[in-house]
Amino acid sequence: MNDLKRIKNVWFTPEALLCWLPPTVLGTILRFWSLGFGLPNHFRPDEDMVVLPSLAMIGGNLDPHDYTYPTLYKYILVLIYRVCMALGLGAQEYEAAWQYAAYGFFVDGSFFFLVARGVSAVFGVLTIVALYRVGELAYGRWVGSVGAWLLAVSVLHVRDSHFGVTDITSVAFLVFGIVYCVQIAKRGELKDYVCAGVLIGLATAAKYGAVLGLVPLGIAHLTRCPEGVPILTRWFWDRKVWFAGVLCVLTLLLLSPYHVLNATGFARDFGFQMRHVFEYGHGEDLGSGWLYHPRVTLRYGLGVLVLLGSVGGLMMLGLRRRNVDWVLLSLFVAFFIVIGQGRVVFFRYALPLVPLCCVFCAVLLDRVRNLDAMPKQYVGAVGLGLVVLCAVEPLWASVNLNVLLGRDDTRSLSRAWIEENIPEGQIIANVGGLYGDVQIRNRHAISWWLPRFYEAFENIPEPDLVIYLTQFESKLPPFYVYTHYIGNRNLSVRSQGILETLQNEDVAIVVTHEHPLNYSQVASNFMIELKKRADLWATFEPTPFEHDLSEAIFDPQDAFYYPLANLSHFERGGPAVKVWHIHDRDGVALETPKSSKRLIYDTFFWLGNGDLYNEEYNNAMAYYKRAVRASPEEPDVHIFMAVALLRQNRYQEAADQILTAFSLGSEIGHLERAVFFERDLDGESYAQMGVVCAMVGYYKEAALLYELAIGMGYETIDILNNMGVIYYNLKRYPDAANVLQRALQHNPQHADAQRNLQLVQKQLNTHQTQ
């Protein structure tokens, strides 16, 4: 009964409701406004790395296979997706989990991305409530309410609450954990330790860095122990703090079990993340995070007055040093030290500091309004004025950001223009970088997700997937082919424009995207040549021409094309996109570009070719076999299988694959250049296959393969000599004589060619006599 009364007093008295409910309502509006921005395009990097693997787990395989993030957030999404699947929401014409997932992977994932964003928005709102409780417990209702108001309008927190990634969820659990750390500092009951340990464990299970929440837990524990007792004694003889730590670890392991079950995979991905943050860096070098985050991230993410207020509040708490002060200060210092020493300084890395700064600012404002010199009758008005003054800048930025998110991005507009004006299946050169591309339906994009789909649903026959997807072909937007994609050699260079792209007769359309962010840069020599060779068909700009994009505040290391501040003159997000048509050129378009059967076949074929190029022959063969199962009547894949086998000295198997290819079709080697832009076999590979066919007696096939090799410019004396022998065995004596004479032109002293030519001439003389 006492607990119910305490809950009512904290949350549901008229005074309490007035303190936390209005900022929560405003925060809800700001976080759910424009939540569906960009969809079905994916304009927030990393969302697909969270949403689609979560969707893949609805079949029951809960191994994420990627340990870049812990799995709590993914498991939350899995649970929601399972409920939605049972209710018939999110997909069409499905009877099994794999079909439901396939719809999101390959047809339209908009619903699933929106759900993930909704989860983040909910946790963003809950963080406002939790922060109110932190401030109220530590410093009173006024501080709690002001902290909640400032967090409600913080543009950085508003922005990231729109993203279907892990950051906001982790911060929410962390702030709830801090509620109980404050309780430990004030009363230290066992349930406070339990709740703090579990909540910090939940925060860490959403994002690794939240493990720093153990620092304020430990500090809160130390502040509760009797003075005069040695610190080691306080730690080792008080089981409550150990219990909290164990609960934190158990919660993490329970909600990310594959970190233990696949320790090798976890060590690989977590190790890479650590090297990425602290060693490699990410894009532009922005210097020390200890300087960059206060100067840029917090300056614009909070607003200048909130930042200044938080600095003043932090200094005040540092001088006062009450128990609860130590708790909040320790968390701030721990996070600031860690995020400041890395080479990656994404705006989002400072998110755990944002709620703390809001409380610090509220503490300072409370002190200012209660100065001894302040007449009592003006305390309320002064406090309100100070809050409004601090909140205006971040509120204005949050409103403008939501307005911008609600408008069509330049990439959305240019995609619609392309789909209306350029024939389906056309080859398009997309130039500018790897993240600012216009997200037209591009056949290579599927190559990233098809293997991951089959990691989760490995026993689903490829023809079943083809049959399921085929029923949606008429509803899909047009498909096109891009000239660079993941898997290209020298990808970063190619993506910014190379001159050979303009020399490729198959390409008639070029789409460029440019922006101050490093992710949308066009090579100057390419742009000069492009302007000479092409007409500008269409332009899509984010701002009126008189404005400079560099005036706005972007995260330079993050490929998110919406500014955090100075965005009032922006008409829309995205890079500057231009569509060009090369003079006197029609280009090449694929036939039936939407065919699911061809799409699945081509994707596995292309993936196999990538592994073949990297000499990973077993992986290549696994992909090739999937391609065969998806479309058994296609001959070309068997040629590539033969090459993989040949390079493993499996000659008879290679020859059998070649024979299978010839039995399926006569146009061997006539691959769709658009689909396999730089994966065609070279003349040497065809010559090697010719050798294999000849070794096992497939002379007709060997002759065709040698002819292909020579037609591609691979002409050596040994190849010509071998062709002469093969023509001799096929009784094509004139052809044999011709190629052997060409061989002797290369080297008149070649003994085998001389001897073989004599045999051929003898047969020719015999036939002439007859």
PyMOL commands that set and color helices and strands:
alter all, ss='L'
color gray80, all
select helices_A, chain A and resi 2-12+14-32+47-59+72-87+97-107+110-139+141-153+155-160+167-186+190-206+208-224+231-237+239-255+258-261+263-280+289-302+304-320+323-341+347-350+353-369+376-405+410-421+446-456+462-470+473-475+491-495+499-503+524-533+549-551+596-613+617-630+636-646+651-664+683-695+699-711+717-729+733-746+751-769
alter helices_A, ss='H'
color red, helices_A
select strands_A, chain A and resi 427-431+441-442+479-482+509-514+534-540+576-582
alter strands_A, ss='S'
color yellow, strands_A
deselect
rebuild
show_as cartoon
